[in-house]
Amino acid sequence: MKEIGPLANFGNAYNRVLDDVVQIGWAPHPLIGGKFPLSEVAGLPFMADDSEKAGVALWRLYKSGALDAEYGEVIPIWLGMFPQNQVHFRRPVKSFNDLRGLKVSSSSRIQGQLTAKLNGAPISLQTGDVYEALQRGTVDGAMLSWAAFAPYKLAEVTAYHVEGPIGAWTHMFFMSRAKWNALPAAAKKALEANGGEAQTRAWGKYLDGEFATQRSAVAKMANHTIVQLNPQQRDAWRTAAAPVVDEWKKSRPSGEQSAQKIIDTYAKLLADAKAGK
């Protein structure tokens, strides 16, 4: 009997759902060919801190209708944001605010731009290639979430970790709108009862828990140092990120003004989520 591989992955899940190869998909917004440019707002640098509240605010933004133009083909069952990426180095760095001479990998264009603004050399790598690049010294560091550490054994090739909310990918669990519309009312009700804001929140809590578990495991290891950006360093990184966010706004198809409105609306929704509203 021939083994059958996965029917979809992050790179093709959107099309597989539309083609009815699978009926429910999971995919990061940035990997779906520019179809969700404004849904990426939650993952901008220094926008959010944790996955739970970031996801809840993103769901509320979607429910407000502000993102309707992006979801003409699909229905999100719930939304989310991966845990924040951190910067993990092979060895201690001289200055957090100047990465000159250091090669730092990321799988995100925005984080590559942030690296460049901090005078580092951005290297684009998929997560599965980071271990070997760090081991061989092809890169000096990598922008990744703690959640990637155990699956990819990254503690073996890193030693110094800098924490700050430098951004992450947003994502969705979704169905095609055509498939959704064909469902009987009872099936829609069941999916709605197990999706929406409640599941977005639960999923975010789970991701935050994974983040904390992986971080704690590394923190207990010998020869590993975890540091957080102090207020001055955080301000310097935020300043470096500002033109990156400006470029993001200018590159949105709906225009810079529309993108700024989305940022402002999302920030208000996020503040409400943080306040327990």
Sequence and secondary structure as in RCSB ss.txt:
>XXXX:A:sequence
MKEIGPLANFGNAYNRVLDDVVQIGWAPHPLIGGKFPLSEVAGLPFMADDSEKAGVALWRLYKSGALDAEYGEVI
PIWLGMFPQNQVHFRRPVKSFNDLRGLKVSSSSRIQGQLTAKLNGAPISLQTGDVYEALQRGTVDGAMLSWAAFA
PYKLAEVTAYHVEGPIGAWTHMFFMSRAKWNALPAAAKKALEANGGEAQTRAWGKYLDGEFATQRSAVAKMANHT
IVQLNPQQRDAWRTAAAPVVDEWKKSRPSGEQSAQKIIDTYAKLLADAKAGK
>XXXX:A:secstr
      S  TTTHHHHHHTTSSSSEEEEGGGSTTS TTGGGGGSTTT S HHHHHHHHHHHHHTTTTGGG SSEE
EEEEEE   EEEEESS  S SS  TT EEEES HHHHHHHHHTT EEEE  GGGHHHHHHHTS SEEEEEGGGHH
HHTGGGS  EEEE      EEEEEEEHHHHHHS HHHHHHHHHTSHHHHHHHHHHHHHHHHHHHHHHHHTSTT E
EEE  HHHHHHHHHHHHHHHHHHHHTSTT HHHHHHHHHHHHHHHHHHHTT 
